Amino acid sequence: MPARTAGRSRVALAAAAAAAAAVLALAGCSGGDDGDDAAAKPSASQQEDDRATKDPGPADEEKADDTEKVPEEELEPAEGEFSEKEKTYLKDRVPEGVDPAAILEAGEEACAKIESAAATDEKLAQEAIRSGDIANAEDAIHTLCPQYEDLL
């Protein structure tokens, strides 16, 4: 196979792998029940791998405790200010050298996922929170979206 064709094949293979990963990620968020749950859900090891590569910040408390955290009084966004609720969420959660807005965004994303899951099926939302399928869910609920406390 000529080098030019092999390069194109690698690019096509990488694109197909990326598309497959996106489909798997979306399949986990669908909430619909089409009767073929086994085909729609990624395996437990795939879900664990996805969580390990996608979760920003200190989702794993054991690892997070080892790094220096930005003091609360030094938490400043690039523009504007954090609300008290946001500062409470960020307290002792932002490692030195990490943008606090990224950590806050992860918490807000957890709230959005919880909202979406709860709108579809509250029992499934509870399971997703308890199992860790929604990263940062418990911490986010306690400070950013307390309206979902009943799901804990």
N, C-alpha and C positions, 0 to 999 in steps of 0.2 A: 504494500500500500504506500503510495507516495506520501512524503512528510506533510504536504499541504492537506491531503485528505484526512490523515490521522489527526492533525490539529483540529480540523473541523469536527471530526467525530468526538474528540474530547470535549469540545465546546458544547456540542449537541447533548452529550451524555451529562455534562454538568448542568445544563439547562433542564434536562429531564429530571435529574435528581432534585434540583431546587423546586421544580413544579410539584413533584411527588411529596416533598416535605411540606409544601404549602397546603396541598390537598389533605395531608394527614393532620396538619394543625387545624384546618378549618373543620374537618370531620369531627374533631373533639369538641368543637364549639357549636355544632349544629343544633343540638337539643331536640331534634326531630326523632321520632321513633318509626323507622321504616321496617322494623322487624328483622333486620339483618345486622344486629349490633356487633357481632364478631367481626364482620368484614369492615365495618365503619370505624371501629376503635383500634388505635395502635396498641401494640402489646405493652405490658407494664414496663419492660426494659426500654422500649422506645419512648414512652412517656417520661421515664426517669432521665433518659439521655436528653430529651427536649428541655426538661426543667433545668438540668445542670448547665446547658449551654445558653438558655434564654434568660434566666433570672439574673438581673443586674443587682449589684449591691449585696448586702448582708442577709440573704435569705437563710443561710445556714448559720445559726447563732454561734456554734462552736468556732467557726472560722472568723466570724465577725468580731468576736470579743478580743482577738489577738491584735487587731490593728488600732492605731490611734484614731480617735474620733474628733471631729471638728467641734469645739465648744459651742453651745447653743447661742451664745452672744455673738459668735462670728459667722453664723449661718446667714448668708446674704445671697439673693438671686442676682443674676446679671442685670436685671432691670426690676424696679419696683421693690416691694417688700413681701415677705411671707406673712400670712395671717397667723394669729396665735395658734389656731388649730393645726396649721401646716408646720409651725415651729415645734409644736408638741410631738407631731409625728416624726419629725426629723431628729429630734433630740436623741443623742447617743446612737445614731443610726448612720451618720455620714462619715466614712473614712477620710482621712487626710488625703487631699489630692483628687477627690471625687466631687463632681458638680452636685450640689444638693438638689438642684432641680431634677436631675436624673433619678435620684432616689424618690423624690416626691412623685414624679411621673409614674414610677413603678407602683406606688401606693394607690394613686388615682386610677391606674389601669386595673388594679385588683378590685377597686370599688365598681368600676364599669363592668367587669366580668361578673361580679357578684350580682349586680343589678340585672344584667342580662339573664343570668342563670335563674335568679329568683322569679323573674317575670315568666320564664318558661315553666319551671317546676321547682318549688321551694325545697322539696326533699332532695332533689338532685343537687341543688345549690348547697344544702347542708353537707351532703356527702363530698362535694368538691372542695369545700372549705376544710372539712375534717381530714380528708385524705391528703391535702396539700396540693391538689390539682390547680388551685388558684393560689399562686405564690403571693406571699405577704398578706394574705386575706385577714387573718386574725388581727394583726397589728393595724391594718388599714381600717377595719371595722371599729376598733376601739377608739380611733381618733378621727379618721377622715370621713367615714360613712357609718356613724353609730345607728342609723335607722335600720341596719341589718343585724343588730345585737341578738335578736331573737333567733337568728340562724346559727349561732354558735353553740 
